[in-house]
Every structure is written in C-alpha cells, then in structure tokens.
Amino acid sequence: LFETQPMSMQVELSGELTRGSTIFDRRYLRQRQSNVDVLVAVDLQGVFDYVAQILALVQP
C-alpha cells in the first residue's frame, strides 16, 4: 500500500531565512547516511479499500 525511500534528513538551525526548514536529500550519492524512511507513494484505492474493510468489522 505504501512505498518509502531511505533519505538523509536534517533541520536547518543556523540559517537566517531558513531556520527550522527540513531538508531531505534524495540523491543516491549522498555524503550522509540515511536516517529516515520517507513515504513517497500511496496506493490510494488500496488504502480506501482497507479502511472500508476495517470499518465493516465494527459493530454499532
């Protein structure tokens, strides 16, 4: 249902205009090691079908 990619993520702490910005490095030739898995694709119909199946199990 979901596709993820490992990425290197950092939060900019010293920039005057960019402080607090989150930076994701998607390049394969990166200097830093991956530290997060980022969701990059969703099978939307599959998610809707899954939620519908779960809700059908709930007794009122």
C-alpha positions, 0 to 999 in steps of 0.5 A: 500500500505504501512505498518509502525511500531511505533519505538523509534528513536534517533541520536547518538551525543556523540559517537566517531565512531558513531556520527550522526548514527540513531538508531531505536529500534524495540523491543516491550519492549522498555524503550522509547516511540515511536516517529516515524512511520517507513515504513517497507513494500511496496506493490510494484505492488500496488504502480506501479499500482497507479502511472500508474493510476495517470499518465493516468489522465494527459493530454499532 
